[in-house]
């Protein structure tokens, strides 16, 4: 089992990433808001980076805790969080703004 301090630091980083996503998603009313201006595209890029970081972090937490931490919270779609990271990381130039909008809207309603 890793040091509790490491886990706390990772969770703190995750909370900061979530806060950044919430702030950047504020005012986005539809997927088109992401792609209709440079500012929207910048927000989309920044949100995607934080979603990638969250997914990677969750994979890391799962690994260092031998699956013991995330499994304590079955109501969270951990597979979805990690899967979103994979999609964004490997298919970035085929990014679907509608999919990112839907994820954000479901998790961070304005």
Backbone atoms as SQL, in Angstrom:
CREATE TABLE atoms (id INTEGER PRIMARY KEY, chain TEXT, resi INTEGER, resn TEXT, atom TEXT, x REAL, y REAL, z REAL);
INSERT INTO atoms VALUES
  (1, 'A', 1, 'UNK', 'N', 0.851, -1.180, 0.000),
  (2, 'A', 1, 'UNK', 'CA', 0.000, 0.000, 0.000),
  (3, 'A', 1, 'UNK', 'C', 0.892, 1.236, 0.000),
  (4, 'A', 2, 'UNK', 'N', 0.608, 2.189, -0.854),
  (5, 'A', 2, 'UNK', 'CA', 1.436, 3.398, -0.913),
  (6, 'A', 2, 'UNK', 'C', 1.213, 4.281, 0.314),
  (7, 'A', 3, 'UNK', 'N', 2.074, 5.248, 0.445),
  (8, 'A', 3, 'UNK', 'CA', 1.950, 6.189, 1.550),
  (9, 'A', 3, 'UNK', 'C', 0.642, 6.969, 1.422),
  (10, 'A', 4, 'UNK', 'N', -0.050, 7.148, 2.540),
  (11, 'A', 4, 'UNK', 'CA', -1.298, 7.933, 2.500),
  (12, 'A', 4, 'UNK', 'C', -1.086, 9.345, 1.951),
  (13, 'A', 5, 'UNK', 'N', 0.088, 9.910, 2.198),
  (14, 'A', 5, 'UNK', 'CA', 0.371, 11.262, 1.720),
  (15, 'A', 5, 'UNK', 'C', 0.338, 11.318, 0.187),
  (16, 'A', 6, 'UNK', 'N', 0.851, 10.292, -0.474),
  (17, 'A', 6, 'UNK', 'CA', 0.822, 10.226, -1.940),
  (18, 'A', 6, 'UNK', 'C', -0.618, 10.199, -2.434),
  (19, 'A', 7, 'UNK', 'N', -1.434, 9.390, -1.808),
  (20, 'A', 7, 'UNK', 'CA', -2.841, 9.293, -2.206),
  (21, 'A', 7, 'UNK', 'C', -3.539, 10.636, -1.993),
  (22, 'A', 8, 'UNK', 'N', -3.295, 11.272, -0.850),
  (23, 'A', 8, 'UNK', 'CA', -3.889, 12.587, -0.589),
  (24, 'A', 8, 'UNK', 'C', -3.471, 13.606, -1.638),
  (25, 'A', 9, 'UNK', 'N', -2.208, 13.598, -2.016),
  (26, 'A', 9, 'UNK', 'CA', -1.722, 14.539, -3.030),
  (27, 'A', 9, 'UNK', 'C', -2.395, 14.308, -4.377),
  (28, 'A', 10, 'UNK', 'N', -2.549, 13.061, -4.753),
  (29, 'A', 10, 'UNK', 'CA', -3.211, 12.738, -6.022),
  (30, 'A', 10, 'UNK', 'C', -4.669, 13.183, -5.982),
  (31, 'A', 11, 'UNK', 'N', -5.344, 12.914, -4.877),
  (32, 'A', 11, 'UNK', 'CA', -6.749, 13.321, -4.753),
  (33, 'A', 11, 'UNK', 'C', -6.876, 14.844, -4.757),
  (34, 'A', 12, 'UNK', 'N', -5.948, 15.530, -4.130),
  (35, 'A', 12, 'UNK', 'CA', -5.965, 16.997, -4.150),
  (36, 'A', 12, 'UNK', 'C', -5.806, 17.519, -5.573),
  (37, 'A', 13, 'UNK', 'N', -4.899, 16.924, -6.331),
  (38, 'A', 13, 'UNK', 'CA', -4.717, 17.317, -7.730),
  (39, 'A', 13, 'UNK', 'C', -5.999, 17.064, -8.521),
  (40, 'A', 14, 'UNK', 'N', -6.669, 15.962, -8.238),
  (41, 'A', 14, 'UNK', 'CA', -7.921, 15.649, -8.933),
  (42, 'A', 14, 'UNK', 'C', -8.990, 16.698, -8.629),
  (43, 'A', 15, 'UNK', 'N', -9.085, 17.109, -7.381),
  (44, 'A', 15, 'UNK', 'CA', -10.059, 18.141, -7.021),
  (45, 'A', 15, 'UNK', 'C', -9.746, 19.457, -7.728),
  (46, 'A', 16, 'UNK', 'N', -8.477, 19.787, -7.837),
  (47, 'A', 16, 'UNK', 'CA', -8.088, 21.004, -8.555),
  (48, 'A', 16, 'UNK', 'C', -8.452, 20.900, -10.032),
  (49, 'A', 17, 'UNK', 'N', -8.240, 19.733, -10.622),
  (50, 'A', 17, 'UNK', 'CA', -8.597, 19.524, -12.029),
  (51, 'A', 17, 'UNK', 'C', -10.103, 19.652, -12.230),
  (52, 'A', 18, 'UNK', 'N', -10.872, 19.089, -11.311),
  (53, 'A', 18, 'UNK', 'CA', -12.327, 19.193, -11.391),
  (54, 'A', 18, 'UNK', 'C', -12.756, 20.655, -11.314),
  (55, 'A', 19, 'UNK', 'N', -12.143, 21.406, -10.430),
  (56, 'A', 19, 'UNK', 'CA', -12.450, 22.836, -10.323),
  (57, 'A', 19, 'UNK', 'C', -12.141, 23.582, -11.607),
  (58, 'A', 20, 'UNK', 'N', -11.039, 23.236, -12.247),
  (59, 'A', 20, 'UNK', 'CA', -10.695, 23.872, -13.522),
  (60, 'A', 20, 'UNK', 'C', -11.715, 23.543, -14.596),
  (61, 'A', 21, 'UNK', 'N', -12.154, 22.285, -14.624),
  (62, 'A', 21, 'UNK', 'CA', -13.161, 21.889, -15.613),
  (63, 'A', 21, 'UNK', 'C', -14.446, 22.670, -15.371),
  (64, 'A', 22, 'UNK', 'N', -14.877, 22.717, -14.130),
  (65, 'A', 22, 'UNK', 'CA', -16.110, 23.448, -13.807),
  (66, 'A', 22, 'UNK', 'C', -16.006, 24.905, -14.237),
  (67, 'A', 23, 'UNK', 'N', -14.886, 25.534, -13.946),
  (68, 'A', 23, 'UNK', 'CA', -14.698, 26.948, -14.304),
  (69, 'A', 23, 'UNK', 'C', -14.696, 27.130, -15.816),
  (70, 'A', 24, 'UNK', 'N', -14.025, 26.265, -16.522),
  (71, 'A', 24, 'UNK', 'CA', -13.924, 26.395, -17.981),
  (72, 'A', 24, 'UNK', 'C', -15.219, 26.027, -18.684),
  (73, 'A', 25, 'UNK', 'N', -16.022, 25.180, -18.061),
  (74, 'A', 25, 'UNK', 'CA', -17.288, 24.757, -18.664),
  (75, 'A', 25, 'UNK', 'C', -18.404, 25.767, -18.402),
  (76, 'A', 26, 'UNK', 'N', -18.215, 26.619, -17.418),
  (77, 'A', 26, 'UNK', 'CA', -19.237, 27.622, -17.098),
  (78, 'A', 26, 'UNK', 'C', -19.529, 28.468, -18.335),
  (79, 'A', 27, 'UNK', 'N', -20.793, 28.626, -18.635),
  (80, 'A', 27, 'UNK', 'CA', -21.199, 29.431, -19.774),
  (81, 'A', 27, 'UNK', 'C', -21.294, 28.677, -21.088),
  (82, 'A', 28, 'UNK', 'N', -20.903, 27.423, -21.098),
  (83, 'A', 28, 'UNK', 'CA', -21.031, 26.599, -22.307),
  (84, 'A', 28, 'UNK', 'C', -22.435, 26.001, -22.295),
  (85, 'A', 29, 'UNK', 'N', -23.262, 26.413, -23.249),
  (86, 'A', 29, 'UNK', 'CA', -24.661, 25.980, -23.276),
  (87, 'A', 29, 'UNK', 'C', -24.910, 24.809, -24.217),
  (88, 'A', 30, 'UNK', 'N', -24.035, 24.637, -25.201),
  (89, 'A', 30, 'UNK', 'CA', -24.187, 23.539, -26.154),
  (90, 'A', 30, 'UNK', 'C', -22.823, 23.221, -26.748),
  (91, 'A', 31, 'UNK', 'N', -22.720, 22.077, -27.400),
  (92, 'A', 31, 'UNK', 'CA', -21.442, 21.654, -27.964),
  (93, 'A', 31, 'UNK', 'C', -20.905, 22.657, -28.975),
  (94, 'A', 32, 'UNK', 'N', -21.792, 23.325, -29.674),
  (95, 'A', 32, 'UNK', 'CA', -21.377, 24.306, -30.674),
  (96, 'A', 32, 'UNK', 'C', -20.599, 25.471, -30.047),
  (97, 'A', 33, 'UNK', 'N', -20.869, 25.748, -28.767),
  (98, 'A', 33, 'UNK', 'CA', -20.133, 26.815, -28.083),
  (99, 'A', 33, 'UNK', 'C', -18.633, 26.512, -28.036),
  (100, 'A', 34, 'UNK', 'N', -18.282, 25.235, -28.068),
  (101, 'A', 34, 'UNK', 'CA', -16.873, 24.845, -28.077),
  (102, 'A', 34, 'UNK', 'C', -16.201, 25.139, -29.422),
  (103, 'A', 35, 'UNK', 'N', -16.939, 24.978, -30.493),
  (104, 'A', 35, 'UNK', 'CA', -16.313, 25.008, -31.817),
  (105, 'A', 35, 'UNK', 'C', -16.617, 26.269, -32.625),
  (106, 'A', 36, 'UNK', 'N', -17.386, 27.171, -32.064),
  (107, 'A', 36, 'UNK', 'CA', -17.787, 28.347, -32.835),
  (108, 'A', 36, 'UNK', 'C', -16.855, 29.546, -32.676),
  (109, 'A', 37, 'UNK', 'N', -15.834, 29.412, -31.827),
  (110, 'A', 37, 'UNK', 'CA', -14.893, 30.521, -31.641),
  (111, 'A', 37, 'UNK', 'C', -13.558, 29.982, -31.136),
  (112, 'A', 38, 'UNK', 'N', -12.545, 30.805, -31.254),
  (113, 'A', 38, 'UNK', 'CA', -11.239, 30.414, -30.722),
  (114, 'A', 38, 'UNK', 'C', -11.298, 30.240, -29.210),
  (115, 'A', 39, 'UNK', 'N', -12.053, 31.107, -28.538),
  (116, 'A', 39, 'UNK', 'CA', -12.189, 30.977, -27.086),
  (117, 'A', 39, 'UNK', 'C', -12.834, 29.637, -26.723),
  (118, 'A', 40, 'UNK', 'N', -13.850, 29.249, -27.474),
  (119, 'A', 40, 'UNK', 'CA', -14.501, 27.965, -27.229),
  (120, 'A', 40, 'UNK', 'C', -13.555, 26.805, -27.458),
  (121, 'A', 41, 'UNK', 'N', -12.784, 26.880, -28.537),
  (122, 'A', 41, 'UNK', 'CA', -11.815, 25.824, -28.808),
  (123, 'A', 41, 'UNK', 'C', -10.749, 25.751, -27.724),
  (124, 'A', 42, 'UNK', 'N', -10.328, 26.915, -27.223),
  (125, 'A', 42, 'UNK', 'CA', -9.356, 26.931, -26.126),
  (126, 'A', 42, 'UNK', 'C', -9.938, 26.277, -24.878),
  (127, 'A', 43, 'UNK', 'N', -11.197, 26.554, -24.611),
  (128, 'A', 43, 'UNK', 'CA', -11.855, 25.919, -23.456),
  (129, 'A', 43, 'UNK', 'C', -11.947, 24.406, -23.654),
  (130, 'A', 44, 'UNK', 'N', -12.325, 24.005, -24.853),
  (131, 'A', 44, 'UNK', 'CA', -12.430, 22.580, -25.152),
  (132, 'A', 44, 'UNK', 'C', -11.085, 21.900, -24.952),
  (133, 'A', 45, 'UNK', 'N', -10.027, 22.489, -25.498),
  (134, 'A', 45, 'UNK', 'CA', -8.688, 21.921, -25.330),
  (135, 'A', 45, 'UNK', 'C', -8.315, 21.800, -23.856),
  (136, 'A', 46, 'UNK', 'N', -8.584, 22.856, -23.100),
  (137, 'A', 46, 'UNK', 'CA', -8.207, 22.872, -21.682),
  (138, 'A', 46, 'UNK', 'C', -9.018, 21.849, -20.883),
  (139, 'A', 47, 'UNK', 'N', -10.298, 21.744, -21.176),
  (140, 'A', 47, 'UNK', 'CA', -11.137, 20.753, -20.500),
  (141, 'A', 47, 'UNK', 'C', -10.657, 19.346, -20.824),
  (142, 'A', 48, 'UNK', 'N', -10.365, 19.110, -22.093),
  (143, 'A', 48, 'UNK', 'CA', -9.894, 17.786, -22.494),
  (144, 'A', 48, 'UNK', 'C', -8.596, 17.421, -21.778),
  (145, 'A', 49, 'UNK', 'N', -7.706, 18.391, -21.627),
  (146, 'A', 49, 'UNK', 'CA', -6.449, 18.120, -20.920),
  (147, 'A', 49, 'UNK', 'C', -6.721, 17.692, -19.482),
  (148, 'A', 50, 'UNK', 'N', -7.655, 18.353, -18.825),
  (149, 'A', 50, 'UNK', 'CA', -7.981, 17.997, -17.444),
  (150, 'A', 50, 'UNK', 'C', -8.693, 16.647, -17.375),
  (151, 'A', 51, 'UNK', 'N', -9.538, 16.335, -18.362),
  (152, 'A', 51, 'UNK', 'CA', -10.184, 15.018, -18.389),
  (153, 'A', 51, 'UNK', 'C', -9.148, 13.914, -18.594),
  (154, 'A', 52, 'UNK', 'N', -8.161, 14.180, -19.432),
  (155, 'A', 52, 'UNK', 'CA', -7.073, 13.218, -19.629),
  (156, 'A', 52, 'UNK', 'C', -6.313, 13.029, -18.316),
  (157, 'A', 53, 'UNK', 'N', -5.992, 14.136, -17.658),
  (158, 'A', 53, 'UNK', 'CA', -5.255, 14.060, -16.393),
  (159, 'A', 53, 'UNK', 'C', -6.050, 13.288, -15.334),
  (160, 'A', 54, 'UNK', 'N', -7.353, 13.531, -15.254),
  (161, 'A', 54, 'UNK', 'CA', -8.186, 12.806, -14.290),
  (162, 'A', 54, 'UNK', 'C', -8.206, 11.312, -14.575),
  (163, 'A', 55, 'UNK', 'N', -8.374, 10.965, -15.841),
  (164, 'A', 55, 'UNK', 'CA', -8.390, 9.549, -16.203),
  (165, 'A', 55, 'UNK', 'C', -7.072, 8.866, -15.901),
  (166, 'A', 56, 'UNK', 'N', -5.986, 9.534, -16.225),
  (167, 'A', 56, 'UNK', 'CA', -4.661, 8.973, -15.955),
  (168, 'A', 56, 'UNK', 'C', -4.437, 8.830, -14.454),
  (169, 'A', 57, 'UNK', 'N', -4.857, 9.839, -13.721),
  (170, 'A', 57, 'UNK', 'CA', -4.714, 9.814, -12.267),
  (171, 'A', 57, 'UNK', 'C', -5.511, 8.664, -11.654),
  (172, 'A', 58, 'UNK', 'N', -6.716, 8.444, -12.144),
  (173, 'A', 58, 'UNK', 'CA', -7.531, 7.342, -11.629),
  (174, 'A', 58, 'UNK', 'C', -6.895, 5.990, -11.941),
  (175, 'A', 59, 'UNK', 'N', -6.314, 5.869, -13.117),
  (176, 'A', 59, 'UNK', 'CA', -5.592, 4.634, -13.443),
  (177, 'A', 59, 'UNK', 'C', -4.437, 4.431, -12.467),
  (178, 'A', 60, 'UNK', 'N', -3.715, 5.517, -12.183),
  (179, 'A', 60, 'UNK', 'CA', -2.581, 5.441, -11.264),
  (180, 'A', 60, 'UNK', 'C', -3.050, 5.073, -9.851),
  (181, 'A', 61, 'UNK', 'N', -4.105, 5.728, -9.375),
  (182, 'A', 61, 'UNK', 'CA', -4.649, 5.401, -8.058),
  (183, 'A', 61, 'UNK', 'C', -5.067, 3.942, -7.976),
  (184, 'A', 62, 'UNK', 'N', -5.717, 3.454, -9.011),
  (185, 'A', 62, 'UNK', 'CA', -6.158, 2.069, -9.039),
  (186, 'A', 62, 'UNK', 'C', -4.955, 1.127, -8.955),
  (187, 'A', 63, 'UNK', 'N', -3.905, 1.484, -9.661),
  (188, 'A', 63, 'UNK', 'CA', -2.706, 0.632, -9.671),
  (189, 'A', 63, 'UNK', 'C', -2.005, 0.638, -8.315),
  (190, 'A', 64, 'UNK', 'N', -1.771, 1.825, -7.755),
  (191, 'A', 64, 'UNK', 'CA', -0.990, 1.873, -6.519),
  (192, 'A', 64, 'UNK', 'C', -1.769, 1.382, -5.299),
  (193, 'A', 65, 'UNK', 'N', -3.091, 1.311, -5.409),
  (194, 'A', 65, 'UNK', 'CA', -3.889, 0.793, -4.293),
  (195, 'A', 65, 'UNK', 'C', -4.390, -0.625, -4.582),
  (196, 'A', 66, 'UNK', 'N', -3.850, -1.248, -5.607),
  (197, 'A', 66, 'UNK', 'CA', -4.258, -2.604, -6.006),
  (198, 'A', 66, 'UNK', 'C', -5.771, -2.729, -6.149),
  (199, 'A', 67, 'UNK', 'N', -6.376, -1.688, -6.703),
  (200, 'A', 67, 'UNK', 'CA', -7.819, -1.710, -6.932),
  (201, 'A', 67, 'UNK', 'C', -8.655, -1.477, -5.693),
  (202, 'A', 68, 'UNK', 'N', -8.030, -1.201, -4.574),
  (203, 'A', 68, 'UNK', 'CA', -8.755, -1.087, -3.316),
  (204, 'A', 68, 'UNK', 'C', -9.446, 0.229, -3.068),
  (205, 'A', 69, 'UNK', 'N', -8.985, 1.307, -3.656),
  (206, 'A', 69, 'UNK', 'CA', -9.580, 2.618, -3.375),
  (207, 'A', 69, 'UNK', 'C', -10.818, 2.877, -4.226),
  (208, 'A', 70, 'UNK', 'N', -10.675, 2.788, -5.522),
  (209, 'A', 70, 'UNK', 'CA', -11.794, 3.116, -6.404),
  (210, 'A', 70, 'UNK', 'C', -12.972, 2.173, -6.204),
  (211, 'A', 71, 'UNK', 'N', -12.677, 0.933, -5.876),
  (212, 'A', 71, 'UNK', 'CA', -13.760, -0.045, -5.689),
  (213, 'A', 71, 'UNK', 'C', -14.632, 0.281, -4.477),
  (214, 'A', 72, 'UNK', 'N', -14.160, 1.138, -3.600),
  (215, 'A', 72, 'UNK', 'CA', -14.962, 1.557, -2.442),
  (216, 'A', 72, 'UNK', 'C', -16.097, 2.505, -2.846),
  (217, 'A', 73, 'UNK', 'N', -16.030, 3.004, -4.072),
  (218, 'A', 73, 'UNK', 'CA', -17.011, 3.985, -4.553),
  (219, 'A', 73, 'UNK', 'C', -17.634, 3.490, -5.858),
  (220, 'A', 74, 'UNK', 'N', -18.444, 2.437, -5.768),
  (221, 'A', 74, 'UNK', 'CA', -19.007, 1.823, -6.984),
  (222, 'A', 74, 'UNK', 'C', -20.000, 2.702, -7.726),
  (223, 'A', 75, 'UNK', 'N', -20.506, 3.740, -7.091),
  (224, 'A', 75, 'UNK', 'CA', -21.469, 4.608, -7.774),
  (225, 'A', 75, 'UNK', 'C', -20.788, 5.517, -8.801),
  (226, 'A', 76, 'UNK', 'N', -19.472, 5.630, -8.741),
  (227, 'A', 76, 'UNK', 'CA', -18.716, 6.441, -9.694),
  (228, 'A', 76, 'UNK', 'C', -18.348, 5.575, -10.890),
  (229, 'A', 77, 'UNK', 'N', -18.523, 6.095, -12.068),
  (230, 'A', 77, 'UNK', 'CA', -18.194, 5.370, -13.301),
  (231, 'A', 77, 'UNK', 'C', -16.686, 5.482, -13.580),
  (232, 'A', 78, 'UNK', 'N', -15.885, 4.761, -12.797),
  (233, 'A', 78, 'UNK', 'CA', -14.430, 4.821, -12.943),
  (234, 'A', 78, 'UNK', 'C', -13.993, 4.330, -14.314),
  (235, 'A', 79, 'UNK', 'N', -14.653, 3.304, -14.813),
  (236, 'A', 79, 'UNK', 'CA', -14.323, 2.787, -16.149),
  (237, 'A', 79, 'UNK', 'C', -14.542, 3.878, -17.190),
  (238, 'A', 80, 'UNK', 'N', -15.612, 4.643, -17.036),
  (239, 'A', 80, 'UNK', 'CA', -15.891, 5.743, -17.953),
  (240, 'A', 80, 'UNK', 'C', -14.853, 6.847, -17.861),
  (241, 'A', 81, 'UNK', 'N', -14.422, 7.173, -16.640),
  (242, 'A', 81, 'UNK', 'CA', -13.406, 8.208, -16.446),
  (243, 'A', 81, 'UNK', 'C', -12.112, 7.793, -17.144),
  (244, 'A', 82, 'UNK', 'N', -11.713, 6.550, -16.915),
  (245, 'A', 82, 'UNK', 'CA', -10.467, 6.058, -17.521),
  (246, 'A', 82, 'UNK', 'C', -10.626, 5.887, -19.033),
  (247, 'A', 83, 'UNK', 'N', -11.805, 5.471, -19.462),
  (248, 'A', 83, 'UNK', 'CA', -12.052, 5.298, -20.887),
  (249, 'A', 83, 'UNK', 'C', -12.065, 6.624, -21.636),
  (250, 'A', 84, 'UNK', 'N', -12.605, 7.664, -21.009),
  (251, 'A', 84, 'UNK', 'CA', -12.605, 8.995, -21.629),
  (252, 'A', 84, 'UNK', 'C', -11.175, 9.448, -21.856),
  (253, 'A', 85, 'UNK', 'N', -10.310, 9.180, -20.893),
  (254, 'A', 85, 'UNK', 'CA', -8.894, 9.516, -21.039),
  (255, 'A', 85, 'UNK', 'C', -8.318, 8.836, -22.271),
  (256, 'A', 86, 'UNK', 'N', -8.637, 7.560, -22.441),
  (257, 'A', 86, 'UNK', 'CA', -8.100, 6.803, -23.579),
  (258, 'A', 86, 'UNK', 'C', -8.585, 7.379, -24.904),
  (259, 'A', 87, 'UNK', 'N', -9.871, 7.681, -24.984),
  (260, 'A', 87, 'UNK', 'CA', -10.431, 8.236, -26.218),
  (261, 'A', 87, 'UNK', 'C', -9.783, 9.575, -26.546),
  (262, 'A', 88, 'UNK', 'N', -9.710, 10.454, -25.555),
  (263, 'A', 88, 'UNK', 'CA', -9.141, 11.782, -25.800),
  (264, 'A', 88, 'UNK', 'C', -7.662, 11.714, -26.143),
  (265, 'A', 89, 'UNK', 'N', -6.951, 10.808, -25.522),
  (266, 'A', 89, 'UNK', 'CA', -5.505, 10.698, -25.756),
  (267, 'A', 89, 'UNK', 'C', -5.164, 10.090, -27.111),
  (268, 'A', 90, 'UNK', 'N', -5.975, 9.161, -27.551),
  (269, 'A', 90, 'UNK', 'CA', -5.624, 8.417, -28.761),
  (270, 'A', 90, 'UNK', 'C', -6.363, 8.873, -30.005),
  (271, 'A', 91, 'UNK', 'N', -7.410, 9.653, -29.837),
  (272, 'A', 91, 'UNK', 'CA', -8.178, 10.095, -31.004),
  (273, 'A', 91, 'UNK', 'C', -8.378, 11.605, -30.964),
  (274, 'A', 92, 'UNK', 'N', -7.361, 12.325, -30.515),
  (275, 'A', 92, 'UNK', 'CA', -7.526, 13.745, -30.241),
  (276, 'A', 92, 'UNK', 'C', -7.971, 14.542, -31.467),
  (277, 'A', 93, 'UNK', 'N', -7.414, 14.266, -32.632),
  (278, 'A', 93, 'UNK', 'CA', -7.779, 15.061, -33.801),
  (279, 'A', 93, 'UNK', 'C', -9.142, 14.672, -34.369),
  (280, 'A', 94, 'UNK', 'N', -9.714, 13.612, -33.835),
  (281, 'A', 94, 'UNK', 'CA', -11.083, 13.238, -34.183),
  (282, 'A', 94, 'UNK', 'C', -12.014, 13.526, -33.011),
  (283, 'A', 95, 'UNK', 'N', -11.646, 14.517, -32.213),
  (284, 'A', 95, 'UNK', 'CA', -12.375, 14.868, -31.003),
  (285, 'A', 95, 'UNK', 'C', -13.827, 15.204, -31.309),
  (286, 'A', 96, 'UNK', 'N', -14.711, 14.661, -30.517),
  (287, 'A', 96, 'UNK', 'CA', -16.143, 14.892, -30.668),
  (288, 'A', 96, 'UNK', 'C', -16.584, 15.881, -29.588),
  (289, 'A', 97, 'UNK', 'N', -16.765, 17.136, -29.969),
  (290, 'A', 97, 'UNK', 'CA', -17.154, 18.176, -29.018),
  (291, 'A', 97, 'UNK', 'C', -18.477, 17.834, -28.341),
  (292, 'A', 98, 'UNK', 'N', -19.362, 17.186, -29.064),
  (293, 'A', 98, 'UNK', 'CA', -20.652, 16.793, -28.492),
  (294, 'A', 98, 'UNK', 'C', -20.462, 15.799, -27.348),
  (295, 'A', 99, 'UNK', 'N', -19.553, 14.855, -27.508),
  (296, 'A', 99, 'UNK', 'CA', -19.290, 13.877, -26.446),
  (297, 'A', 99, 'UNK', 'C', -18.704, 14.553, -25.216),
  (298, 'A', 100, 'UNK', 'N', -17.766, 15.468, -25.418),
  (299, 'A', 100, 'UNK', 'CA', -17.170, 16.188, -24.291),
  (300, 'A', 100, 'UNK', 'C', -18.232, 17.040, -23.604),
  (301, 'A', 101, 'UNK', 'N', -19.066, 17.700, -24.399),
  (302, 'A', 101, 'UNK', 'CA', -20.147, 18.508, -23.828),
  (303, 'A', 101, 'UNK', 'C', -21.072, 17.637, -22.984),
  (304, 'A', 102, 'UNK', 'N', -21.463, 16.492, -23.508),
  (305, 'A', 102, 'UNK', 'CA', -22.383, 15.600, -22.785),
  (306, 'A', 102, 'UNK', 'C', -21.785, 15.144, -21.468),
  (307, 'A', 103, 'UNK', 'N', -20.526, 14.754, -21.484),
  (308, 'A', 103, 'UNK', 'CA', -19.856, 14.334, -20.248),
  (309, 'A', 103, 'UNK', 'C', -19.852, 15.483, -19.247),
  (310, 'A', 104, 'UNK', 'N', -19.443, 16.642, -19.687),
  (311, 'A', 104, 'UNK', 'CA', -19.374, 17.802, -18.784),
  (312, 'A', 104, 'UNK', 'C', -20.755, 18.194, -18.273),
  (313, 'A', 105, 'UNK', 'N', -21.742, 18.180, -19.138),
  (314, 'A', 105, 'UNK', 'CA', -23.112, 18.566, -18.742),
  (315, 'A', 105, 'UNK', 'C', -23.659, 17.603, -17.691),
  (316, 'A', 106, 'UNK', 'N', -23.351, 16.322, -17.848),
  (317, 'A', 106, 'UNK', 'CA', -23.831, 15.319, -16.890),
  (318, 'A', 106, 'UNK', 'C', -23.111, 15.400, -15.551),
  (319, 'A', 107, 'UNK', 'N', -21.860, 15.801, -15.584),
  (320, 'A', 107, 'UNK', 'CA', -21.066, 15.840, -14.357),
  (321, 'A', 107, 'UNK', 'C', -21.035, 17.218, -13.731),
  (322, 'A', 108, 'UNK', 'N', -21.000, 18.261, -14.569),
  (323, 'A', 108, 'UNK', 'CA', -20.865, 19.644, -14.091),
  (324, 'A', 108, 'UNK', 'C', -22.002, 20.506, -14.625),
  (325, 'A', 109, 'UNK', 'N', -23.241, 20.237, -14.229),
  (326, 'A', 109, 'UNK', 'CA', -24.340, 21.046, -14.769),
  (327, 'A', 109, 'UNK', 'C', -24.177, 22.507, -14.369),
  (328, 'A', 110, 'UNK', 'N', -24.399, 23.399, -15.334),
  (329, 'A', 110, 'UNK', 'CA', -24.270, 24.843, -15.076),
  (330, 'A', 110, 'UNK', 'C', -25.377, 25.317, -14.153);
